[in-house]
Amino acid sequence: ETAVVSAKKLEEVGVDLIEANVSCPALPGIEGAVDYYLEKKFPLLMMGALVGDHPDLVVKIAREVVKAVSIPVGIKLSHLVGFPRVVGLARELRDCGVKFIEILNQTPAIVPPDIYNRGKTRWPYADGNPFVAASGGFLRIGCYANVAGVSKFAPGIDIAASGGIMKPEHAVEVMMLGARLVECATGMLFKGRRSLTEATQFLEKFVKDQGYRDLEELIGIGIPHIVPLDKVNISSG
């Protein structure tokens, strides 16, 4: 109900599209969150962000929001959905009218304990070791697998790719796996806003040097080369 009400209000004020984030990775660290998740009871404490690992609830929310508004609706998926489960979820979201999905969010994580200090936290100035949201280059592995899986096995829904994208070459790679939009938060954390300028300049030169008409031609060009593991000829070279 809260998702529908929020979506309607956003449409009233003139937004162009809606992305429903059902997977904030910091929320599992809040007191009581594990029980809320397991019992499927979500109080109004941003706990709706825990529903991302309940595909049935994600589809239910998506279906009702799509029916409630006339602007495009997208869903930001949990990093923990994973391939191949993400394929089934993407198909259901596509079939109920969702226009795009974002793959993927940050992931819940915990800092390794200090083995030389009785297992205490390594966080400076902190007196505990909470579950937190983790970002960085390691997210790219999951991002690529899920983007490729959805592109190959659930065509017909647009993909926004994020997670571990640190340099322009990564943007090209994930576009070739089917992403139409690339978000480079990790790259900006390391390089700042200049990473956007560098990416734009790289892409312009790359398209020209490699003989493509435009960036559109890159999208999904690598999908035909994704074949079953047991069908790969490892001696073809």
PyMOL commands that set and color helices and strands:
alter all, ss='L'
color gray80, all
select helices_A, chain A and resi 2-12+27-29+33-39+47-53+55-68+85-95+139-153+168-176+185-191+194-209+215-218+223-225+229-231
alter helices_A, ss='H'
color red, helices_A
select strands_A, chain A and resi 18-21+73-76+100-103+107-109+132-134+158-161+181-182
alter strands_A, ss='S'
color yellow, strands_A
deselect
rebuild
show_as cartoon
